[in-house]
Amino acid sequence: MLDRIGDVPGEFLDHAAYHARLALEMGRLRGVFWKLERSQVFREPNDTSWQAFMSGDWKSALDLLEKDREDVRAEARRNAAQGLEIRRVRVVEHPVGPYLQWELHALSLLACEGFGLSVLPAEQVAALEVRARLPEVVVVGDQVLYEVQYLPDWTPCGARRITAPDVIGAAASEIERLYERGEPFLSYFDREVLPLPAPAV
């Protein structure tokens, strides 16, 4: 199902509308929120840590990530009180590229504070990419699926909102299977990412 998401009809929401709608839906969700990330490069122009990383200031990039720890911890507490569980699957190609090295440091903060994250090498999803590469997807319980959309340079620009129950259920089940097959994030991060030198941008 995942490699056919692009063929499923959906309503396009621009970046602001998507985030507003997603926040509303997550705010009332009790259950699991799934996220699948497949691309190895994104642009995060509004993120100060990403900006520092792109300027070549790796220390500042990591320091700025660390400044978010209390906010991440507070979000984890709110999620637990709400009955919301965030589970993410991160597909990784090797060798790890500069952007992904930065993102994995950002994700390590989430993992340390109790968010569910799992890592899969790209070769382990190859059998699911016969028709197309896996999309960037979020699934809000059994309510809605978003296929996140990007400009050609991988700047986020919105999402397609899909409400077909069979599509939502099938996609959530596939992402769950990937999550269970993956390696727990922190063990992967400590072995494969922490020893890397600062990335060259």
N, CA and C atoms as an extended XYZ file, in Angstrom:
603
Properties=species:S:1:pos:R:3:atomname:S:1:resname:S:1:resid:I:1 pbc="F F F"
N         0.803       -1.213        0.000 N   MET     1
C         0.000        0.000        0.000 CA  MET     1
C         0.843        1.273        0.000 C   MET     1
N         1.911        1.294        0.794 N   LEU     2
C         2.660        2.536        0.960 CA  LEU     2
C         3.189        3.095       -0.357 C   LEU     2
N         3.670        2.220       -1.246 N   ASP     3
C         4.222        2.728       -2.508 CA  ASP     3
C         3.121        3.120       -3.491 C   ASP     3
N         1.833        2.933       -3.107 N   ARG     4
C         0.712        3.345       -3.955 CA  ARG     4
C        -0.025        4.557       -3.398 C   ARG     4
N         0.451        5.098       -2.281 N   ILE     5
C        -0.220        6.237       -1.663 CA  ILE     5
C        -0.369        7.396       -2.642 C   ILE     5
N         0.645        7.619       -3.463 N   GLY     6
C         0.595        8.727       -4.412 CA  GLY     6
C        -0.540        8.633       -5.403 C   GLY     6
N        -1.109        7.429       -5.589 N   ASP     7
C        -2.213        7.239       -6.541 CA  ASP     7
C        -3.580        7.419       -5.882 C   ASP     7
N        -3.601        7.535       -4.559 N   VAL     8
C        -4.876        7.631       -3.834 CA  VAL     8
C        -5.341        9.085       -3.828 C   VAL     8
N        -6.594        9.352       -4.166 N   PRO     9
C        -7.091       10.737       -4.142 CA  PRO     9
C        -7.000       11.336       -2.743 C   PRO     9
N        -6.670       12.616       -2.689 N   GLY    10
C        -6.583       13.313       -1.419 CA  GLY    10
C        -6.730       14.808       -1.613 C   GLY    10
N        -7.005       15.497       -0.518 N   GLU    11
C        -7.161       16.949       -0.532 CA  GLU    11
C        -5.817       17.593       -0.200 C   GLU    11
N        -5.339       18.485       -1.077 N   PHE    12
C        -4.070       19.153       -0.802 CA  PHE    12
C        -4.266       20.316        0.159 C   PHE    12
N        -3.430       20.355        1.203 N   LEU    13
C        -3.397       21.470        2.140 CA  LEU    13
C        -2.013       22.107        2.067 C   LEU    13
N        -1.965       23.443        2.047 N   ASP    14
C        -0.650       24.081        2.043 CA  ASP    14
C         0.011       23.901        3.410 C   ASP    14
N         1.250       24.377        3.526 N   HIS    15
C         2.046       24.096        4.725 CA  HIS    15
C         1.349       24.559        6.003 C   HIS    15
N         0.850       25.778        6.004 N   ALA    16
C         0.204       26.315        7.205 CA  ALA    16
C        -1.089       25.563        7.527 C   ALA    16
N        -1.896       25.312        6.507 N   ALA    17
C        -3.168       24.624        6.726 CA  ALA    17
C        -2.943       23.192        7.208 C   ALA    17
N        -1.950       22.539        6.646 N   TYR    18
C        -1.625       21.171        7.066 CA  TYR    18
C        -1.242       21.128        8.538 C   TYR    18
N        -0.339       22.013        8.960 N   HIS    19
C         0.104       21.972       10.351 CA  HIS    19
C        -1.010       22.356       11.315 C   HIS    19
N        -1.864       23.283       10.911 N   ALA    20
C        -2.988       23.652       11.767 CA  ALA    20
C        -3.963       22.485       11.914 C   ALA    20
N        -4.265       21.828       10.812 N   ARG    21
C        -5.202       20.690       10.840 CA  ARG    21
C        -4.599       19.523       11.626 C   ARG    21
N        -3.314       19.259       11.402 N   LEU    22
C        -2.653       18.162       12.091 CA  LEU    22
C        -2.620       18.397       13.599 C   LEU    22
N        -2.325       19.609       14.013 N   ALA    23
C        -2.284       19.918       15.442 CA  ALA    23
C        -3.651       19.703       16.078 C   ALA    23
N        -4.700       20.096       15.389 N   LEU    24
C        -6.058       19.903       15.892 CA  LEU    24
C        -6.384       18.421       16.042 C   LEU    24
N        -6.025       17.640       15.037 N   GLU    25
C        -6.342       16.206       15.057 CA  GLU    25
C        -5.507       15.466       16.093 C   GLU    25
N        -4.244       15.817       16.213 N   MET    26
C        -3.407       15.184       17.223 CA  MET    26
C        -3.837       15.582       18.630 C   MET    26
N        -4.369       16.783       18.777 N   GLY    27
C        -4.772       17.263       20.082 CA  GLY    27
C        -5.916       16.489       20.696 C   GLY    27
N        -6.652       15.751       19.859 N   ARG    28
C        -7.768       14.971       20.394 CA  ARG    28
C        -7.576       13.455       20.193 C   ARG    28
N        -6.375       13.071       19.780 N   LEU    29
C        -6.114       11.654       19.525 CA  LEU    29
C        -5.690       10.930       20.793 C   LEU    29
N        -6.331        9.810       21.040 N   ARG    30
C        -5.879        8.848       22.041 CA  ARG    30
C        -5.517        7.585       21.262 C   ARG    30
N        -4.240        7.244       21.262 N   GLY    31
C        -3.790        6.114       20.461 CA  GLY    31
C        -2.462        6.438       19.822 C   GLY    31
N        -2.184        5.775       18.687 N   VAL    32
C        -0.860        5.855       18.074 CA  VAL    32
C        -0.878        6.796       16.868 C   VAL    32
N         0.123        7.650       16.837 N   PHE    33
C         0.419        8.503       15.694 CA  PHE    33
C         1.673        7.928       15.034 C   PHE    33
N         1.565        7.544       13.763 N   TRP    34
C         2.678        6.951       13.037 CA  TRP    34
C         3.318        7.968       12.107 C   TRP    34
N         4.629        7.894       11.977 N   LYS    35
C         5.335        8.717       10.997 CA  LYS    35
C         6.400        7.867       10.322 C   LYS    35
N         6.448        7.955        9.001 N   LEU    36
C         7.460        7.263        8.201 CA  LEU    36
C         8.260        8.305        7.443 C   LEU    36
N         9.592        8.275        7.609 N   GLU    37
C        10.488        9.173        6.888 CA  GLU    37
C        11.420        8.349        6.011 C   GLU    37
N        11.413        8.656        4.724 N   ARG    38
C        12.220        7.898        3.765 CA  ARG    38
C        13.305        8.730        3.095 C   ARG    38
N        13.027        9.987        2.764 N   SER    39
C        14.027       10.804        2.079 CA  SER    39
C        15.259       10.976        2.962 C   SER    39
N        16.394       11.117        2.319 N   GLN    40
C        17.647       11.286        3.050 CA  GLN    40
C        18.050       12.751        3.194 C   GLN    40
N        17.295       13.630        2.575 N   VAL    41
C        17.586       15.068        2.626 CA  VAL    41
C        16.287       15.845        2.721 C   VAL    41
N        16.229       16.778        3.670 N   PHE    42
C        15.158       17.760        3.742 CA  PHE    42
C        15.780       19.133        3.967 C   PHE    42
N        15.008       20.163        3.678 N   ARG    43
C        15.400       21.527        4.047 CA  ARG    43
C        14.497       21.975        5.201 C   ARG    43
N        15.110       22.563        6.231 N   GLU    44
C        14.374       23.015        7.420 CA  GLU    44
C        14.700       24.498        7.655 C   GLU    44
N        14.301       25.390        6.747 N   PRO    45
C        14.770       26.775        6.800 CA  PRO    45
C        14.344       27.549        8.039 C   PRO    45
N        13.320       27.083        8.758 N   ASN    46
C        12.870       27.790        9.960 CA  ASN    46
C        13.497       27.244       11.237 C   ASN    46
N        14.373       26.281       11.114 N   ASP    47
C        14.996       25.653       12.276 CA  ASP    47
C        16.393       26.251       12.483 C   ASP    47
N        16.608       26.875       13.631 N   THR    48
C        17.901       27.538       13.863 CA  THR    48
C        19.052       26.548       13.931 C   THR    48
N        18.801       25.353       14.446 N   SER    49
C        19.856       24.341       14.479 CA  SER    49
C        20.223       23.907       13.066 C   SER    49
N        19.226       23.710       12.215 N   TRP    50
C        19.495       23.370       10.816 CA  TRP    50
C        20.280       24.477       10.139 C   TRP    50
N        19.940       25.718       10.420 N   GLN    51
C        20.658       26.843        9.844 CA  GLN    51
C        22.134       26.816       10.253 C   GLN    51
N        22.378       26.531       11.540 N   ALA    52
C        23.769       26.454       12.014 CA  ALA    52
C        24.501       25.300       11.336 C   ALA    52
N        23.836       24.168       11.234 N   PHE    53
C        24.424       23.010       10.545 CA  PHE    53
C        24.791       23.370        9.106 C   PHE    53
N        23.874       24.031        8.404 N   MET    54
C        24.126       24.375        7.005 CA  MET    54
C        25.233       25.412        6.854 C   MET    54
N        25.450       26.211        7.885 N   SER    55
C        26.525       27.200        7.834 CA  SER    55
C        27.877       26.595        8.198 C   SER    55
N        27.878       25.323        8.608 N   GLY    56
C        29.121       24.656        8.970 CA  GLY    56
C        29.465       24.723       10.441 C   GLY    56
N        28.568       25.281       11.267 N   ASP    57
C        28.824       25.411       12.707 CA  ASP    57
C        28.167       24.235       13.437 C   ASP    57
N        28.847       23.098       13.433 N   TRP    58
C        28.284       21.860       13.981 CA  TRP    58
C        28.056       21.962       15.482 C   TRP    58
N        28.980       22.580       16.209 N   LYS    59
C        28.820       22.703       17.655 CA  LYS    59
C        27.568       23.513       17.993 C   LYS    59
N        27.371       24.634       17.317 N   SER    60
C        26.178       25.443       17.575 CA  SER    60
C        24.909       24.682       17.203 C   SER    60
N        24.978       23.920       16.132 N   ALA    61
C        23.814       23.131       15.727 CA  ALA    61
C        23.406       22.164       16.836 C   ALA    61
N        24.385       21.481       17.426 N   LEU    62
C        24.088       20.529       18.507 CA  LEU    62
C        23.652       21.260       19.772 C   LEU    62
N        24.281       22.378       20.068 N   ASP    63
C        23.896       23.153       21.252 CA  ASP    63
C        22.453       23.646       21.137 C   ASP    63
N        22.062       24.068       19.946 N   LEU    64
C        20.690       24.547       19.743 CA  LEU    64
C        19.678       23.410       19.864 C   LEU    64
N        20.052       22.227       19.420 N   LEU    65
C        19.172       21.076       19.628 CA  LEU    65
C        18.968       20.829       21.122 C   LEU    65
N        20.058       20.878       21.868 N   GLU    66
C        19.984       20.598       23.304 CA  GLU    66
C        19.089       21.605       24.029 C   GLU    66
N        19.036       22.819       23.538 N   LYS    67
C        18.179       23.833       24.167 CA  LYS    67
C        16.701       23.476       24.093 C   LYS    67
N        16.358       22.563       23.175 N   ASP    68
C        14.964       22.155       23.028 CA  ASP    68
C        14.569       21.025       23.975 C   ASP    68
N        15.507       20.514       24.769 N   ARG    69
C        15.233       19.315       25.547 CA  ARG    69
C        14.044       19.486       26.493 C   ARG    69
N        13.960       20.593       27.200 N   GLU    70
C        12.864       20.773       28.149 CA  GLU    70
C        11.522       20.829       27.431 C   GLU    70
N        11.487       21.461       26.266 N   ASP    71
C        10.245       21.497       25.494 CA  ASP    71
C         9.845       20.097       25.033 C   ASP    71
N        10.828       19.313       24.606 N   VAL    72
C        10.548       17.938       24.172 CA  VAL    72
C        10.048       17.109       25.351 C   VAL    72
N        10.673       17.279       26.503 N   ARG    73
C        10.262       16.551       27.704 CA  ARG    73
C         8.832       16.917       28.092 C   ARG    73
N         8.505       18.207       28.015 N   ALA    74
C         7.151       18.658       28.343 CA  ALA    74
C         6.143       18.083       27.349 C   ALA    74
N         6.516       18.034       26.075 N   GLU    75
C         5.626       17.450       25.068 CA  GLU    75
C         5.386       15.976       25.355 C   GLU    75
N         6.428       15.263       25.751 N   ALA    76
C         6.278       13.841       26.080 CA  ALA    76
C         5.317       13.656       27.245 C   ALA    76
N         5.404       14.525       28.243 N   ARG    77
C         4.484       14.435       29.378 CA  ARG    77
C         3.039       14.704       28.948 C   ARG    77
N         2.852       15.702       28.097 N   ARG    78
C         1.496       16.004       27.612 CA  ARG    78
C         0.935       14.839       26.805 C   ARG    78
N         1.768       14.249       25.968 N   ASN    79
C         1.311       13.106       25.176 CA  ASN    79
C         0.875       11.960       26.075 C   ASN    79
N         1.673       11.664       27.104 N   ALA    80
C         1.342       10.568       28.013 CA  ALA    80
C         0.024       10.842       28.736 C   ALA    80
N        -0.169       12.072       29.175 N   ALA    81
C        -1.411       12.421       29.876 CA  ALA    81
C        -2.622       12.306       28.950 C   ALA    81
N        -2.415       12.570       27.667 N   GLN    82
C        -3.494       12.519       26.680 CA  GLN    82
C        -3.795       11.094       26.229 C   GLN    82
N        -2.822       10.198       26.409 N   GLY    83
C        -2.970        8.852       25.865 CA  GLY    83
C        -2.515        8.765       24.425 C   GLY    83
N        -1.625        9.675       24.037 N   LEU    84
C        -1.096        9.737       22.671 CA  LEU    84
C         0.306        9.142       22.656 C   LEU    84
N         0.546        8.238       21.703 N   GLU    85
C         1.872        7.638       21.548 CA  GLU    85
C         2.410        7.938       20.157 C   GLU    85
N         3.584        8.556       20.110 N   ILE    86
C         4.234        8.877       18.837 CA  ILE    86
C         5.209        7.759       18.493 C   ILE    86
N         5.044        7.191       17.303 N   ARG    87
C         5.980        6.165       16.837 CA  ARG    87
C         6.448        6.535       15.437 C   ARG    87
N         7.764        6.548       15.264 N   ARG    88
C         8.353        6.968       13.993 CA  ARG    88
C         9.305        5.904       13.470 C   ARG    88
N         9.288        5.737       12.157 N   VAL    89
C        10.240        4.867       11.467 CA  VAL    89
C        11.127        5.743       10.601 C   VAL    89
N        12.450        5.611       10.786 N   ARG    90
C        13.398        6.370        9.982 CA  ARG    90
C        14.183        5.407        9.100 C   ARG    90
N        14.009        5.522        7.789 N   VAL    91
C        14.776        4.721        6.834 CA  VAL    91
C        16.108        5.425        6.592 C   VAL    91
N        17.193        4.648        6.643 N   VAL    92
C        18.535        5.231        6.559 CA  VAL    92
C        19.340        4.544        5.458 C   VAL    92
N        19.913        5.363        4.596 N   GLU    93
C        20.870        4.870        3.604 CA  GLU    93
C        22.280        5.064        4.153 C   GLU    93
N        23.165        4.109        3.823 N   HIS    94
C        24.557        4.208        4.263 CA  HIS    94
C        25.479        4.402        3.070 C   HIS    94
N        26.528        5.211        3.211 N   PRO    95
C        26.905        5.931        4.434 CA  PRO    95
C        25.930        7.068        4.733 C   PRO    95
N        25.798        7.396        6.016 N   VAL    96
C        24.889        8.454        6.442 CA  VAL    96
C        25.366        9.792        5.896 C   VAL    96
N        24.474       10.501        5.200 N   GLY    97
C        24.827       11.792        4.628 CA  GLY    97
C        24.775       12.912        5.656 C   GLY    97
N        25.298       14.095        5.302 N   PRO    98
C        25.360       15.212        6.262 CA  PRO    98
C        24.008       15.595        6.845 C   PRO    98
N        22.990       15.761        5.982 N   TYR    99
C        21.686       16.145        6.533 CA  TYR    99
C        21.176       15.101        7.512 C   TYR    99
N        21.263       13.846        7.097 N   LEU   100
C        20.709       12.800        7.943 CA  LEU   100
C        21.466       12.703        9.266 C   LEU   100
N        22.759       12.949        9.229 N   GLN   101
C        23.522       12.958       10.478 CA  GLN   101
C        22.948       14.013       11.430 C   GLN   101
N        22.654       15.190       10.897 N   TRP   102
C        22.050       16.239       11.731 CA  TRP   102
C        20.677       15.803       12.228 C   TRP   102
N        19.844       15.272       11.333 N   GLU   103
C        18.486       14.893       11.743 CA  GLU   103
C        18.501       13.793       12.798 C   GLU   103
N        19.413       12.846       12.650 N   LEU   104
C        19.475       11.761       13.632 CA  LEU   104
C        19.868       12.289       15.010 C   LEU   104
N        20.686       13.322       15.066 N   HIS   105
C        20.964       13.961       16.353 CA  HIS   105
C        19.695       14.603       16.908 C   HIS   105
N        18.919       15.240       16.045 N   ALA   106
C        17.659       15.825       16.493 CA  ALA   106
C        16.706       14.745       16.996 C   ALA   106
N        16.623       13.646       16.280 N   LEU   107
C        15.735       12.559       16.684 CA  LEU   107
C        16.206       11.882       17.966 C   LEU   107
N        17.517       11.897       18.214 N   SER   108
C        18.016       11.269       19.441 CA  SER   108
C        17.456       11.960       20.678 C   SER   108
N        17.216       13.249       20.571 N   LEU   109
C        16.611       13.986       21.673 CA  LEU   109
C        15.206       13.449       21.955 C   LEU   109
N        14.440       13.205       20.904 N   LEU   110
C        13.099       12.645       21.077 CA  LEU   110
C        13.175       11.253       21.697 C   LEU   110
N        14.082       10.431       21.176 N   ALA   111
C        14.192        9.062       21.688 CA  ALA   111
C        14.577        9.056       23.160 C   ALA   111
N        15.477        9.936       23.547 N   CYS   112
C        15.903        9.999       24.949 CA  CYS   112
C        14.752       10.391       25.875 C   CYS   112
N        13.794       11.133       25.348 N   GLU   113
C        12.690       11.610       26.177 CA  GLU   113
C        11.445       10.736       26.052 C   GLU   113
N        11.590        9.570       25.424 N   GLY   114
C        10.508        8.598       25.460 CA  GLY   114
C         9.671        8.451       24.214 C   GLY   114
N         9.973        9.197       23.167 N   PHE   115
C         9.256        9.000       21.906 CA  PHE   115
C         9.718        7.688       21.274 C   PHE   115
N         8.806        6.996       20.605 N   GLY   116
C         9.150        5.727       19.984 CA  GLY   116
C         9.770        5.933       18.610 C   GLY   116
N        11.005        5.490       18.437 N   LEU   117
C        11.679        5.606       17.145 CA  LEU   117
C        12.385        4.305       16.808 C   LEU   117
N        12.327        3.966       15.524 N   SER   118
C        12.937        2.751       15.021 CA  SER   118
C        13.665        3.076       13.725 C   SER   118
N        14.798        2.410       13.480 N   VAL   119
C        15.622        2.678       12.297 CA  VAL   119
C        15.674        1.432       11.418 C   VAL   119
N        15.502        1.651       10.119 N   LEU   120
C        15.609        0.561        9.146 CA  LEU   120
C        16.595        0.945        8.046 C   LEU   120
N        17.577        0.081        7.736 N   PRO   121
C        18.421        0.320        6.562 CA  PRO   121
C        17.570        0.296        5.301 C   PRO   121
N        17.921        1.124        4.338 N   ALA   122
C        17.122        1.257        3.121 CA  ALA   122
C        16.941       -0.077        2.399 C   ALA   122
N        17.948       -0.944        2.462 N   GLU   123
C        17.812       -2.216        1.742 CA  GLU   123
C        16.689       -3.082        2.308 C   GLU   123
N        16.298       -2.823        3.532 N   GLN   124
C        15.228       -3.621        4.128 CA  GLN   124
C        13.836       -3.162        3.707 C   GLN   124
N        13.742       -2.050        2.997 N   VAL   125
C        12.439       -1.636        2.466 CA  VAL   125
C        12.399       -1.756        0.944 C   VAL   125
N        13.465       -2.278        0.355 N   ALA   126
C        13.545       -2.352       -1.111 CA  ALA   126
C        12.378       -3.141       -1.708 C   ALA   126
N        11.949       -4.199       -1.026 N   ALA   127
C        10.862       -5.015       -1.558 CA  ALA   127
C         9.540       -4.253       -1.599 C   ALA   127
N         9.436       -3.173       -0.822 N   LEU   128
C         8.221       -2.360       -0.818 CA  LEU   128
C         8.293       -1.210       -1.811 C   LEU   128
N         9.403       -1.097       -2.521 N   GLU   129
C         9.600        0.038       -3.413 CA  GLU   129
C         9.660       -0.387       -4.873 C   GLU   129
N         8.864       -1.375       -5.216 N   VAL   130
C         8.850       -1.880       -6.591 CA  VAL   130
C         8.261       -0.831       -7.533 C   VAL   130
N         7.174       -0.193       -7.130 N   ARG   131
C         6.494        0.798       -7.971 CA  ARG   131
C         7.063        2.199       -7.784 C   ARG   131
N         7.423        2.532       -6.556 N   ALA   132
C         7.916        3.877       -6.244 CA  ALA   132
C         8.614        3.837       -4.900 C   ALA   132
N         9.445        4.843       -4.658 N   ARG   133
C        10.070        4.931       -3.349 CA  ARG   133
C         9.007        5.236       -2.303 C   ARG   133
N         9.196        4.738       -1.099 N   LEU   134
C         8.221        4.983       -0.048 CA  LEU   134
C         8.034        6.477        0.171 C   LEU   134
N         6.800        6.893        0.427 N   PRO   135
C         6.531        8.308        0.630 CA  PRO   135
C         6.810        8.733        2.067 C   PRO   135
N         6.722       10.043        2.293 N   GLU   136
C         6.784       10.588        3.650 CA  GLU   136
C         5.337       10.646        4.145 C   GLU   136
N         5.039        9.908        5.208 N   VAL   137
C         3.653        9.700        5.614 CA  VAL   137
C         3.492        9.891        7.113 C   VAL   137
N         2.365       10.494        7.504 N   VAL   138
C         1.939       10.452        8.902 CA  VAL   138
C         0.518        9.912        8.935 C   VAL   138
N         0.227        9.131        9.968 N   VAL   139
C        -1.093        8.525       10.135 CA  VAL   139
C        -1.588        8.861       11.536 C   VAL   139
N        -2.724        9.535       11.596 N   VAL   140
C        -3.290        9.975       12.867 CA  VAL   140
C        -4.354        8.962       13.292 C   VAL   140
N        -3.935        7.985       14.116 N   GLY   141
C        -4.868        6.952       14.554 CA  GLY   141
C        -5.523        6.278       13.364 C   GLY   141
N        -6.857        6.133       13.426 N   ASP   142
C        -7.595        5.585       12.285 CA  ASP   142
C        -8.402        6.677       11.583 C   ASP   142
N        -8.009        7.950       11.825 N   GLN   143
C        -8.795        9.070       11.326 CA  GLN   143
C        -8.366        9.549        9.940 C   GLN   143
N        -7.069        9.738        9.778 N   VAL   144
C        -6.596       10.412        8.571 CA  VAL   144
C        -5.141       10.057        8.307 C   VAL   144
N        -4.773       10.076        7.045 N   LEU   145
C        -3.390        9.886        6.618 CA  LEU   145
C        -2.976       11.121        5.833 C   LEU   145
N        -1.764       11.575        6.078 N   TYR   146
C        -1.198       12.679        5.310 CA  TYR   146
C         0.028       12.189        4.551 C   TYR   146
N         0.040       12.450        3.251 N   GLU   147
C         1.257       12.270        2.464 CA  GLU   147
C         1.916       13.640        2.379 C   GLU   147
N         3.025       13.805        3.085 N   VAL   148
C         3.668       15.106        3.166 CA  VAL   148
C         4.285       15.442        1.814 C   VAL   148
N         4.142       16.708        1.411 N   GLN   149
C         4.581       17.158        0.096 CA  GLN   149
C         5.767       18.117        0.225 C   GLN   149
N         6.622       18.102       -0.795 N   TYR   150
C         7.846       18.897       -0.781 CA  TYR   150
C         8.069       19.538       -2.131 C   TYR   150
N         8.756       20.669       -2.102 N   LEU   151
C         9.250       21.274       -3.336 CA  LEU   151
C        10.408       20.436       -3.871 C   LEU   151
N        10.853       20.673       -5.100 N   PRO   152
C        11.960       19.872       -5.650 CA  PRO   152
C        13.224       19.877       -4.796 C   PRO   152
N        13.453       20.940       -4.006 N   ASP   153
C        14.647       20.971       -3.156 CA  ASP   153
C        14.388       20.381       -1.771 C   ASP   153
N        13.244       19.742       -1.591 N   TRP   154
C        12.857       19.088       -0.342 CA  TRP   154
C        12.540       20.072        0.791 C   TRP   154
N        12.069       21.253        0.420 N   THR   155
C        11.458       22.151        1.394 CA  THR   155
C         9.997       21.740        1.556 C   THR   155
N         9.507       21.528        2.785 N   PRO   156
C         8.109       21.121        2.944 CA  PRO   156
C         7.153       22.197        2.448 C   PRO   156
N         6.084       21.775        1.775 N   CYS   157
C         5.137       22.743        1.216 CA  CYS   157
C         3.688       22.385        1.501 C   CYS   157
N         3.442       21.342        2.283 N   GLY   158
C         2.069       20.964        2.598 CA  GLY   158
C         1.903       19.462        2.648 C   GLY   158
N         0.675       19.017        2.444 N   ALA   159
C         0.401       17.581        2.505 CA  ALA   159
C        -0.907       17.274        1.792 C   ALA   159
N        -1.020       16.046        1.347 N   ARG   160
C        -2.301       15.547        0.816 CA  ARG   160
C        -3.008       14.805        1.940 C   ARG   160
N        -4.263       15.182        2.192 N   ARG   161
C        -5.062       14.604        3.276 CA  ARG   161
C        -5.943       13.497        2.708 C   ARG   161
N        -5.763       12.286        3.224 N   ILE   162
C        -6.476       11.104        2.728 CA  ILE   162
C        -7.315       10.541        3.871 C   ILE   162
N        -8.589       10.287        3.606 N   THR   163
C        -9.496        9.832        4.666 CA  THR   163
C       -10.109        8.460        4.401 C   THR   163
N        -9.693        7.780        3.337 N   ALA   164
C       -10.238        6.456        3.033 CA  ALA   164
C        -9.830        5.468        4.125 C   ALA   164
N       -10.788        4.885        4.865 N   PRO   165
C       -10.438        4.020        5.999 CA  PRO   165
C        -9.568        2.826        5.631 C   PRO   165
N        -9.809        2.218        4.461 N   ASP   166
C        -9.004        1.054        4.085 CA  ASP   166
C        -7.553        1.443        3.828 C   ASP   166
N        -7.343        2.605        3.231 N   VAL   167
C        -5.985        3.079        2.967 CA  VAL   167
C        -5.270        3.398        4.280 C   VAL   167
N        -5.974        4.087        5.176 N   ILE   168
C        -5.392        4.447        6.469 CA  ILE   168
C        -4.992        3.188        7.238 C   ILE   168
N        -5.901        2.216        7.291 N   GLY   169
C        -5.623        0.986        8.034 CA  GLY   169
C        -4.468        0.203        7.455 C   GLY   169
N        -4.442        0.075        6.118 N   ALA   170
C        -3.373       -0.690        5.472 CA  ALA   170
C        -2.022        0.001        5.655 C   ALA   170
N        -1.998        1.323        5.509 N   ALA   171
C        -0.734        2.053        5.662 CA  ALA   171
C        -0.229        1.973        7.097 C   ALA   171
N        -1.134        2.135        8.066 N   ALA   172
C        -0.718        2.049        9.468 CA  ALA   172
C        -0.153        0.672        9.781 C   ALA   172
N        -0.780       -0.374        9.245 N   SER   173
C        -0.290       -1.733        9.490 CA  SER   173
C         1.087       -1.937        8.886 C   SER   173
N         1.310       -1.414        7.687 N   GLU   174
C         2.629       -1.558        7.055 CA  GLU   174
C         3.698       -0.807        7.838 C   GLU   174
N         3.381        0.404        8.274 N   ILE   175
C         4.363        1.172        9.045 CA  ILE   175
C         4.639        0.479       10.373 C   ILE   175
N         3.615       -0.081       10.981 N   GLU   176
C         3.825       -0.805       12.241 CA  GLU   176
C         4.764       -1.992       12.054 C   GLU   176
N         4.606       -2.715       10.952 N   ARG   177
C         5.498       -3.843       10.684 CA  ARG   177
C         6.934       -3.363       10.482 C   ARG   177
N         7.106       -2.248        9.793 N   LEU   178
C         8.448       -1.690        9.620 CA  LEU   178
C         9.032       -1.277       10.965 C   LEU   178
N         8.210       -0.674       11.784 N   TYR   179
C         8.659       -0.238       13.115 CA  TYR   179
C         9.152       -1.439       13.932 C   TYR   179
N         8.408       -2.526       13.885 N   GLU   180
C         8.777       -3.705       14.665 CA  GLU   180
C        10.024       -4.385       14.108 C   GLU   180
N        10.250       -4.291       12.804 N   ARG   181
C        11.450       -4.878       12.195 CA  ARG   181
C        12.689       -4.046       12.453 C   ARG   181
N        12.499       -2.771       12.693 N   GLY   182
C        13.628       -1.859       12.815 CA  GLY   182
C        14.399       -2.033       14.108 C   GLY   182
N        15.566       -1.404       14.128 N   GLU   183
C        16.403       -1.413       15.327 CA  GLU   183
C        15.987       -0.257       16.235 C   GLU   183
N        15.925       -0.471       17.559 N   PRO   184
C        15.648        0.649       18.460 CA  PRO   184
C        16.608        1.795       18.188 C   PRO   184
N        16.066        3.004       18.164 N   PHE   185
C        16.820        4.154       17.686 CA  PHE   185
C        18.128        4.368       18.439 C   PHE   185
N        18.083        4.363       19.744 N   LEU   186
C        19.264        4.760       20.508 CA  LEU   186
C        20.424        3.786       20.351 C   LEU   186
N        20.135        2.502       20.204 N   SER   187
C        21.240        1.561       19.996 CA  SER   187
C        21.885        1.809       18.640 C   SER   187
N        21.063        2.087       17.621 N   TYR   188
C        21.610        2.419       16.300 CA  TYR   188
C        22.415        3.712       16.370 C   TYR   188
N        21.853        4.719       17.004 N   PHE   189
C        22.489        6.038       17.069 CA  PHE   189
C        23.850        5.961       17.760 C   PHE   189
N        23.890        5.271       18.889 N   ASP   190
C        25.152        5.184       19.637 CA  ASP   190
C        26.237        4.482       18.832 C   ASP   190
N        25.861        3.487       18.048 N   ARG   191
C        26.842        2.716       17.289 CA  ARG   191
C        27.247        3.396       15.981 C   ARG   191
N        26.267        3.925       15.240 N   GLU   192
C        26.512        4.361       13.873 CA  GLU   192
C        26.671        5.869       13.699 C   GLU   192
N        26.125        6.661       14.614 N   VAL   193
C        26.084        8.108       14.393 CA  VAL   193
C        26.994        8.873       15.349 C   VAL   193
N        26.949        8.547       16.621 N   LEU   194
C        27.776        9.276       17.582 CA  LEU   194
C        29.266        9.294       17.217 C   LEU   194
N        29.840        8.189       16.708 N   PRO   195
C        31.286        8.212       16.406 CA  PRO   195
C        31.654        9.039       15.173 C   PRO   195
N        30.680        9.501       14.390 N   LEU   196
C        30.997       10.197       13.142 CA  LEU   196
C        31.610       11.572       13.425 C   LEU   196
N        32.552       11.985       12.594 N   PRO   197
C        33.059       13.363       12.717 CA  PRO   197
C        32.003       14.350       12.278 C   PRO   197
N        32.210       15.619       12.574 N   ALA   198
C        31.269       16.659       12.127 CA  ALA   198
C        31.084       16.564       10.614 C   ALA   198
N        29.844       16.679       10.152 N   PRO   199
C        29.603       16.531        8.716 CA  PRO   199
C        30.147       17.714        7.917 C   PRO   199
N        30.583       17.432        6.708 N   ALA   200
C        31.020       18.486        5.786 CA  ALA   200
C        29.819       18.922        4.968 C   ALA   200
N        29.520       20.206        4.996 N   VAL   201
C        28.356       20.728        4.281 CA  VAL   201
C        28.810       21.399        2.992 C   VAL   201
